[in-house]
Amino acid sequence: MTPKVCVFGLWHLGCVTAASLASLGYSVVGLDFDEVRVANLTLGRPPIAEPGLADLLSEGLQSGKLSFTHDPRTACSDSTVIWVTFDTPVDDEDHADVEWLTRQLEAVRSAVGAHTLVVVSSQVPVGYTRELARRWLEHDSTLQFACSPENLRLGEALRVFREPERVVVGLVDQSVRQRVEELFTWVTSRMVWMSLESAEMTKHALNAFLATSVAYTNEVARLCERVGADAAEVERGLRSDPRIGPRAYVSPGAPIGGGTLARDVTYLRELASRTGVGAPLLTGVFESNQLHARWAYDHTRESVVGISAPRVALLGLTYKP
């Protein structure tokens, strides 16, 4: 039997999850405490731009497979799965506001029915889902928990969700596995099973690896400028080595921005500090990135020397459609 899913948290991750599940045949109710957001989604208007998302939302609403509400009891009463999809907010220093996410979850706990499967896809620090399970199981021992870290990319989110190369899933124990397989059966059969902590750590490690790759590549590119090497040719040389490969993050360009990658680097840096594990490489990622953030500024300063009151035009203000 196809599970009825409550998708809790309706920003980018949640809207993509809800619309995609409905298009795959699931019965889905989207839940969010923002009443204006819910009202707009009921009209098929997503809160964030993502190619194809508005059309997919409208299709789900018209088919009756998708609905939205701000009432936890309406959403959770007969849902067999609660899929937590909040995009965990971060501050200007890339520190995640995990307490905010916890407050959202505690606000619905009393509405969650017995035997519900709770799947956490929000960006949380390692250990979060285990602690959530511990607290909630004290009130209802029939609940089950899993963690499947989100892996979306802005501009390609619908394709990535519905046609993933693989899905990482962390389980409390193997008794949950069959229910999770049923949930993902229409999405993919390529499942990578592990513990809750390992799944959360995989997300941190993946994004930190990509951030490190970006910082390293930009350092190499700056050195290329000084010695007359062509960074694009060096990139081609790197990609030709099978130990690096054609899809590696070795294209020189802008520094990493805040949020996605930076949040997980910050998670790992804080974990290293808390556990007393030395992690100078993770510290260096931000230092290198800050240096590279001045690259365009420094080159612009050099190019306008001797020009009084120069005017600068910026071409391109976003990295997604």
N, C-alpha and C positions, 0 to 999 in steps of 0.2 A: 504494500500500500504506500502511495506517495505521501510523505510527511507534510503536514501543514506547518509552515515556517513563519515565525515572527522575526522580521529583520529590525533590530533595535539600533537606531542611530542612522539618520537620513541625510548625510552629506554626500561626498563623492563615493566613498566605499559603500555606504548603505544603499544609495540609490542605484548604483551599478549592480549590487548584489540582488536587490529586490526585483528590479526589472529583468535581469538575466534569469533568475530562478523562475519567474512567472512565464517567461518566453520558453523555458524548458519544460513547462507543464506542472510546476509546483503551485500549490495554493499558498499565496503569500500575503501577509499583512505587514505593512511598514509602520513602525512605531517611533515617534519622536515627540518630545515635550514642547517643541516650538510649533505653536498652533498656526502661525502664518505659513511656515514651511509646509506643514501638513495640508493646509488649504490649497496652496499652489500645486503641490504634488497631486492632489485629488483632481486638479484640472490638467494634469500632464506637464506641469512646468517644473523642471528640476532646478535646484538652487545653485548649480554649478554647470559650466559648459563642458560637455563631453560629446564628441561626435556620435550621433545616432541614439543618444540616451532619451531625448524627448519623445522620439517616435516609438521607442521600445516601451516607455512608460505608458503612452497612449494605447498601444496595442494591448498591454496587460490590463489596463483599466477597462477597455472595451470588451475584452474576453471574459471579464469577471474573475480572472485568476489573481488580480492584484488590487489591493485596497490600502488605504492609509488612515491612521488614527493617532490621536495624542492621548488616548485613554488606555492605560496598561491592562485593565481588566478585559476590555474589548479585544485587545491584541493577544493576550496571553491565555485567555480562558480555555480555548480548545486547540492551541498550538502545541505540537509535540516537540518543536525545536525552537529555541531562542538563539538567534544568530546575532552576536554583539558586533556591531560594525561602526561604532563611533570612530571618527578620525581624531585621535587623542591630541588635544591642543598643545602647542609649544609656545614658550615665550621668546623674546628677542635673543636670548642666549641659548636657544635650542634645548631648554629643559622642559620635559613633558609634564603636563598637569595631570598626573595620574589620579590625584585625589578627586578631581572633577569627574573623571570617568567612574570612579567608585561611587560617587554620590548618585550618578545616573542609574547605576545598577541597583543600589540599595533602594531606590525609589520604586522599583518594580518587583522586588523580591517576593513580597506578599501576594502578588498576582500570579506568580509562576506556579503552574499546576504540578502535581506529583508525576514522577517518571519523565519529566521533561529533560531533553538533551540540551545543554548550554554549550554553544560553540563560540569561542572568543577569537575574533579576527582583528580586533583593534590593536594598535601599536602599544604594547605593554612591556614593562621590564621583566626579565627572567624571574620566575617565581610568582608572578602575579596571579596566574590562573590557578595554581595550586592553593594559594592562600584564599582566593575567591571560593574555590570548591570547599575548603575546610570550613569557612564561615557559613556557607549556605547549607552544607550537609548537616550542620548542627541543628538546623530547623526542619530539614526534610531529607532523610537519608535515601530517598528513592531517586534523587536527581543524579544526572550523569554529566560529565564535563569533558570537553576536548578543546584543543587550541589549534587553529589553522591560520597562521599569520598571513595577512593580505600580501599580495604580490602584484598589485595593479600598476599600470603606467598611464599617466595622463595622456589623453589623446588616443590611446589604444586599449582603454580599460575594458570595453565590452568584449573585444576579441580575446584579451588575456584571461578574462574570467571564464568565458565559455569554451575556450580552446587552450587550456593551460598545458605547458610542457610537463608539469607534474604538480602535485599538491602535497605540501608538507603538513602532516597532522600529528599533534602530540596528544597522547591519551593518558587518563588517570590510571587505567588498567585495560587489559585486553577485552574485558567484558563489554566495553563501549564500541569496539571496532565494527561490529556488524551494523549498528545503527549509523555510524559515520559513513560506512561504505554505501548504505542505502541513500544517504543524503547526497553523496557525490556521484552516484552511479551514472547520472545523465550528463555529468560534466567531464569526468575522466576516470579511467581505471588505473592511471599511473599515480599511485599513492606511495608516499614515503613516510613510513610509520616510525614513531619515536616517542619518548616521554614528553610530558608537558614542558619541562625545563629545556630539553634539547630543541624542541620546536621554537620556543621563544628565543633561545640562544642562536639558532640558525638564522632567524631574521636579523638579529643584531649583527652577527658575523658577516652575513651577506652584504648588508648595506655598508658596514664599516670597510669591507674589502673593496667595494666599488668606490667609496669615498677615498680610500687610500690610493686606488688606481688612478683616480682623477688627479689627486694632488701630485703623485709621482710623475705622471705624464706631463703635467704642466711645468713641473720643475725641469724635466728633460727639455721641454720646448724652449724654456727661457735660456737654458744653456746652449741650445742649438742656435739661437739668435746671436749669442756672443761669439761663437766660433765659426759661423758661416755655414752650419749644417741646415738641411731642410727638414723641419719637424714632420712634414707630411711623408717624406721619403723614409724617415726613421720609423714612423707609424707603420708604413707598408712592410718594412723589414721585420718589425715586431710581429705583425699579424701573420707573416709567412712561417713563423716558427710554431710547430704544433704544440709546444708547451705553453704558448700564449693563445694562439688561435684567432680566427677571423672576427669573432664577436666580442673580443676583449675590450675593456674600457681604456683604450690607448690613443684616443683622439684628443689632441691638445685643444683647449678652448677656454670657456669661462670657468671660474671657480664654482665649487658646489654652493648651492643656496641653502637657506635654513629649512628646517622641517624634516623631510623624509630621511635623507642620508645622514644629516647632521644629528638628528634625534637619536639614531642608533649608535653613532660614535659617542655621543654624550652618555647614553645608557652604559656603554662598556667602560668609558673612563670613570664614571661614578662607581661602577661595580669594582673596578680595579682598585680605586681608592679605598672603598669600604672593606675590601677583603685583604688589602695589603699586598696585592700582586702588582709588580712593576709593569707598566705598559707605556714605555716612552714612545713607541711607534704611534699609538693612538693620540697621544698628546701632540706629536709632530704633525698629524694630519691637519689640525686646525691652524697651527702656526704656519705651515706651508700654504694653506688656503688663504690665510689673511695676507700673506705676501703677494700671492697671485691676484688678489682682489684689487691691488694697486696697479696692475699691469696696464690696463687701458688708460687709467689716469696718468701714469707716468709717461706713456707714449703720446698722449694728447698734449701734455705740458711741453714735451720736446718739440712737437710739430707746430706749436703756436708761438714759439719764442720770437720776439720781435714784432708780433702782431698786436696792435692795441685793440682792446675790447673784442676779443675773438668770440664768434658765435659757433655753437656746436649743435649739430643735428644728431638725434638718436634714431637709429633704424632698428626696429624690433624691440618690443617691450614685454613679450611673453614667450614661453617655450612650448606652447600648445596652441592648437587652432582656436 
